[in-house]
Amino acid sequence: MLDTLLMMPMGIDELDARLIRALCDTPRAGVMELARQLSVARGTVQARLDKLQQRGIISGFDPDLDIRRMGYEVLAFVSLEIAQGRLDDVCEHLREIPEVLEIHSVTGPGDLHCRVVARTNDHLQSVIGRILEVKGIGRSTTQIAMTEQLRLRVLPLVELAITDGAG
């Protein structure tokens, strides 16, 4: 399977980009509706969707959730310094904590950068306490996000494939 993925072309072409944009604009649209919007055959849309999924470009069709409206008012970024040889143990532990949304290995100060949510500052303190329960964390630093200036977005990258023909 990995060999197949390595042989597939990288990037997206204009039709892929238009299809992804249509999915973002109307996420609940079916294949027939997408074909109508794009003025292409249903089979073309289905084949493109299948290839985009196989290549990992489209990685899911999960709903886009607003965590604040779910009651998680506090967003924080936790940087962790990890002892040699403990990275896997620490990451396994972090994956068990529902409030840890993302974990990234990073360069610079710290070894891991985690995106964490909590209902309140007191709840955040509890979440950090759970994070620190695992052996192998030497130091942690937490920054609380005050306001969101730009929400995670990828559609501008898709737009580049349409306007610049980058693909």
Sequence and secondary structure as in RCSB ss.txt:
>XXXX:A:sequence
MLDTLLMMPMGIDELDARLIRALCDTPRAGVMELARQLSVARGTVQARLDKLQQRGIISGFDPDLDIRRMGYEVL
AFVSLEIAQGRLDDVCEHLREIPEVLEIHSVTGPGDLHCRVVARTNDHLQSVIGRILEVKGIGRSTTQIAMTEQL
RLRVLPLVELAITDGAG
>XXXX:A:secstr
 HHHHHHS  S  HHHHHHHHHHHHSTT  HHHHHHHHTS HHHHHHHHHHHHHTTSS        TTTTT  EE
EEEEEEE TT HHHHHHHHHT TTEEEEEE SSS SEEEEEEESSHHHHHHHHHHHTTSTTEEEEEEEE    SS
    HHHHHHHHHT   
